[in-house]
Amino acid sequence: MANILIIGAGRSATSLIDYLLKKSGEFNWKITVADADKNLAEEKTAGHANAKAISFNINDAEKRREVIREHDLIISMLPAFMHGAVAKDCVEFGKHIATASYVSEEMKALDKEAKNKNILLLNECGLDPGIDHASAMKVIDEIKSKGGEISAFRSYCGGLVAPESNDNPWGYKFSWNPRNVVLAGQGTAQYLENGELKFIPYNRLFTQTNEIEIEGTGKFDAYANRDSIGYINEYGLASVKTMLRGTLRQHGYCKAWNVFVKLGLTDDTLKITNANKLTYGGLINSFLPNGSGSTKAKLKTFMGSGYDVEIEKMLEYLELFSDKKITVAEGSAAQLLQALLEEKWKLKPNDKDMIVMQHQFEYTLPGQTTLQKLNSSLVVIGKDDHHTAMALTVGLPLAITVKNFLTGKFKLYGVQIPTKKEIYLPLIKELEEHTIIFSEKIQD
């Protein structure tokens, strides 16, 4: 028997919890779902005989350590910055931990002790990162098995709204943490292009984009993720000349989002007091230089060539030139923008979201001079605003990999991500049973 603790019962945990509850009888698991909102935890456990819901405050160190000590494996669905304290407790008490988040420096620092204690620190096992690693490594290892040499690897992923639910000019609705969307890309992106190291600072990120087309789905904007370089070694691509990982948005999104970046509306540092005395039109005007004419006219002058009719329509949809009142009493510019977007980009009850991912490989095979190009693509459509494609593709790979570890399909300890065959092969096989299937196509 294993006692599993799931910390966090938010929207991304839905499929994870459902899967583990379904498997709990077969493998004799007892599952505790812990959340600051006990009602939410109870909703997710739905009275299941092998589960219980508890109220949980991550900042109550004594209670946190007590609960962790009672379990064998902890799945943290908390925001990434909160994993550190949980992971330290897990290593101290000899408990395994699994997350869908990027490997942090705090997690790396626990690697040696975890290996000495035979403790698994599983990370990056969601969608992106997660499914992207597993699916990319499958193709990379297949090419290598033929003696091939990969010269270029590009990988893109986006959580979007399905075409049938796309009723706004941005082509976007929230299916995951809105704050992460508003603050996306801050910092400097770095990648490798034709053997040269490239950097894109945040102020250029949404103008220096690529256009990606996925057959049967359409065109998308792609902007670079913060760090692509670090995965060269993880993927075993020492001789690669191009290495780029990026995020997808509907075509046209990035040029409009750049207006917010240039204005400073994604800044999360300055606190604006008495914000609820402002309108959104007034907020935009306050970020513009002095000038004559309407706020719309001043913005057009300010943005210059970075402004057009389509962008204007997108901003008007958000009522950014109107007398719409701000409801947040105090907050950063990013928080005020987020409050508006949460209202405008909310999934309706019958709306469906969409996950789109594509890997692009360029390689040569032994005895051949012709460059081979292969695209591996994934499209997943959600069922509704509760059973989303995002929740499925974030939670399911984590749940499957936890099951595979607890049932002895792999025995790896310390910090691990799904780039090893022991982890990714059974994961991909089972994901396909849940219709999460990549389509591979050789390009002309």
Buried (B, 14 or more C-beta within 10 A) or exposed (E): EBBBBBBBBBBBBBBBBBBBBEBBEEBEBBBBBBBBEBEBBBBBBEEBEBBBBBBBEBEEEEBBBEBBEEBBBBBBBBBBEBBBBBBBBBBBBEBBBBBBBBBBEEBEBBBEBBBEBEBBBBBBBBBBBBBBBBBBBBBBBEBBEEEBBBBBBBBBBBBBBBEEBBEBBBBBBBBBBBBEBBBBBBEBBBBBBEEEEBEBEBEBBBBEBBEBEBEEBBEBBBBBBBBBBBBBEBBBBEEBBBBBBBBBBBBBBBBBBBBBBBBEBBBBEEEBEEBBEBBBBBBBBEBBEEEEEEBBEBBBBBBEEBBEEEBBEBBEEBBBBBEBEBEBEEBBBBBBBBBBBBEBBEBEEEBBBBBBBBBBBBBBBEEEEEEBBBBBBBBBBBEBBEBBBBBBBBBBBBBBBBBBBBEEBBEBBBBBBBBBEBBBBBBBEBBEEBEBEBEBEEEE
